[in-house]
Amino acid sequence: MTILSAYTSDIGVKPTHNEDYVFVDEELGLFIIADGMGGHEAGEIASKMAVTTLNDLVSCELQKNPQLSGVDIRSMLVEAVKTTNMRIYNAGQELEQKRQMGTTLLALLVQSSIAYISHVGDSRAYLARQGSLIRLTEDDSWNALLASKGLPPDLEGKGPMAHVLTQAVGHKPEVKPSFREVILLPGDWLLLCSDGLWNMVPDSLISPIFNAPDAGPSDMVESLVAAAKEAGGKDNISVIAVHIAA
């Protein structure tokens, strides 16, 4: 199985600085996006710390145990997210001006034709396969919580609570990361993105981009960022496109 990828983290149109942070290691099969929050550079600190900490933890574990089972990978990835959360939370407590710093965190690990995904927050992972776009993550957001209780969400995203997160890395001592695994097929695409993409570009417009003939990962990333900017670019836009080549 050959992995081809491309990524970018764009400041967007409206923001004055970038609080997102992205990491890609094709050889290891590890891809991470974090979307920081907190203002006064706290978001930038939190997102970079989240990505570098998670990468260190996962890389170290895989170097020590390169033949982990699927069950072991799940435990390792989820625990790494929890450890990352605690370290950022402790850092915020030590630095008074950064007490409210936090970040989303989305990690994809591809091993032996299986995608392992863990996340906290509302950065999203998608699978594009044979013309269909499937969302692999559920947002930790007020809207998602309403939907889970059978209540109507704010579909237009205009209400005061529409984009409020129900959990984020670094905000509290403990988090409950999600986990999902997907068997990959040749020709599959995986998309990781911050809300700067999906909040600007609906899934119905993301899907056709992955159906473009002969387009590579760099083409995908450029097209997605361009679409988000054309729609207003109200937030930082971070995108990772991963192609499972035949």
Buried (B, 14 or more C-beta within 10 A) or exposed (E): EEBBBBBBBBBBBEBEEBBBBBBBBEEBBBBBBBBBBBEEBBBBBBBBBBBBBBBEBBBEBBEEEEEBEEEEBBBBBBBBBBBBBBBBBEBBEEEEEBBBBBBBBBBBBBBEEBBBBBBBBBBBBBBBBEEEBEBBBBBBBBBBBBBEEEEEBBEEEEBEEBBEBBBBBBBEEEBEBBBBBBEBEEEBBBBBBBBBBBBBBEEEEBBEBBEEEEBEBBBBBBBBBBBBBEBEBBBBBBBBBBBBEE
